[in-house]
Structure formats: structure tokens, C-alpha cells
Amino acid sequence: MGKVADFSTLPYKQAAAGVQRAPITGSEMKQMAAEIIKLAPGASVSDAVPPGSDQYFYTLTGEAGIAADGQEHQMAQDSFAAVQEGKRYTVTNAGKSETTLVAVTAPPPGSGVQPMSGFAGGLAVANRATQPVVDIPDQKKQRIYFVGKETAKSERAHAMIVVYVRDTVTGMHMHPNAESMFVLLTGKTKFTVNNEDVVVERGQATIFPTGDRHGLRVAEGEGVSFLEFHLPAAFTTVKG
């Protein structure tokens, strides 16, 4: 079943000094494991990306530095990073305020999903403000691509920011071969989750397992934007 996750009420646990982590997704998802990581100023997390997985980070608040594969990049707010399997990474909050990261492992280790080709670029970082904006006029939306055929190439996931204007509507549909997650960035969005309409906003996410029907539209104001994941990258959409 689909669900709404409120980041303010997740079960955070202290993983290290200045580091708190909480899961967004659970056993309902096989293609992804998503979590929130909060870094106090000066705190950092280090790990290696599991074999067969991609690792993604998005700076929801604050800023961070990320190092992997002999590269180092700064991640201002609204930046996206992809790290290749087997690479060790370190994400550090060098700022003066708390940094909040959305972290996604796709697919999680031991999930049993079919092996797929993953991101092979070591480390790639892109910021929302500098990525190309692609207009989809017939759907009244814009897209900013991060992972997929267009940018950081991977068969394991498709990730992008989507922007709706006031009267954009995505009708009821489902993906019979993919999972989805929407992390709300700006505005208020009305989602249909388990046949009920709910309004979600920044600080929340909606999660839909494979085959779960959902629809969405702007709830109020002039528009909304959200970070959208589909896993794997090759997915089918069935309307209705």
C-alpha cells in the first residue's frame, strides 16, 4: 500500500556524533531503500556503495561536501549526487547549520531483484539551479533530470525534479513494474493515496510500491515541485 512519510516524525536514531538517520521506506519496497540523514555542522558519514547498487543523495536543507572516487564536490541545497557501486564516499557538513539529506540505495543489498547495469561514472553531482529544464508542454510540466538515460546513466533508477503549474493534473495511474517515491520540495500537492486524497508538502514524501495506483495535482497556489524516483529506470505507466 502507498503511504505518506512525514520527516518530522520519523524514528531517528543517532548513528554517530552529530549524525541522525531514519528510514523513509520499509519492507514494502524492494527496488529502493530511502532514508533521511541529518548532519550537524562538522559531522560526516562514510561508507562504501554495495555491489549491484547505486547510491544517491539529495540536499534537502543546508549544504555538504562529498568525496568519492578521487573527486570532491560541494553540494549546495537542492543538489543531487550519484555514487557508483563499490566506491567509498564521505559526505561532510562543512556549513554552520544542520544539513538534511535524502539518501537512496537502489536496489538495497539482498533485495533479490534482477541485476541491472548501474551508474558507472564514479561520482556525479548536479544542482537544480544549473541543470537544464525540459519543458513538457502537452502535460503542463517541466522536468530536471538527474538519473536515467539523459544524465547519470543507470538502469537501476530514474530520478528527476518535476515542476507543475497551477492547473497541472496527473490522473490516476500505476506502474506495474516499478516503485515510486515523491519528495515534496515546494508548494502543496494533492495526492490520491490508497483511494483517499491527501495534501502533502515540503518535509514529506509519498511512497508507492509496484502496481500501487496514485494520482496528483496542485492543491493550492501557482505550482509545486518535487523530487521523483522511479525504480527501475525502465518502467511502464498504465492509466486509470
C-alpha positions, 0 to 999 in steps of 0.5 A: 500500500502507498503511504505518506512519510512525514520527516518530522516524525520519523524514528531517528536514531543517532548513528554517530556524533552529530549524525541522525538517520531514519528510514523513509521506506520499509519492507514494502519496497524492494527496488529502493531503500530511502532514508533521511540523514541529518548532519550537524555542522562538522559531522560526516558519514562514510561508507562504501556503495554495495555491489549491484547498487547505486547510491544517491543523495539529495540536499534537502536543507543546508549544504555538504561536501562529498568525496568519492572516487578521487573527486570532491564536490560541494553540494549546495541545497537542492543538489543531487549526487550519484555514487557508483557501486563499490566506491567509498564516499564521505559526505561532510557538513562543512556549513554552520547549520544542520544539513538534511539529506535524502539518501537512496540505495537502489536496489538495497543489498539482498533485495533479490531483484534482477541485476541491472547495469548501474551508474558507472561514472564514479561520482556525479553531482548536479544542482537544480539551479544549473541543470537544464529544464525540459519543458513538457508542454502537452502535460503542463510540466517541466522536468530536471533530470538527474538519473536515467538515460539523459544524465547519470546513466543507470538502469537501476533508477530514474530520478528527476525534479518535476515542476507543475503549474497551477492547473497541472493534473496527473490522473490516476495511474500505476506502474506495474513494474516499478516503485515510486517515491515523491519528495515534496520540495515546494508548494502543496500537492494533492495526492490520491493515496490508497483511494483517499486524497491527501495534501502533502508538502515540503518535509514529506514524501509519498511512497508507492510500491509496484502496481500501487495506483496514485494520482496528483495535482496542485492543491493550492497556489501557482505550482509545486515541485518535487523530487521523483524516483522511479525504480527501475529506470525502465518502467511502464505507466498504465492509466486509470 
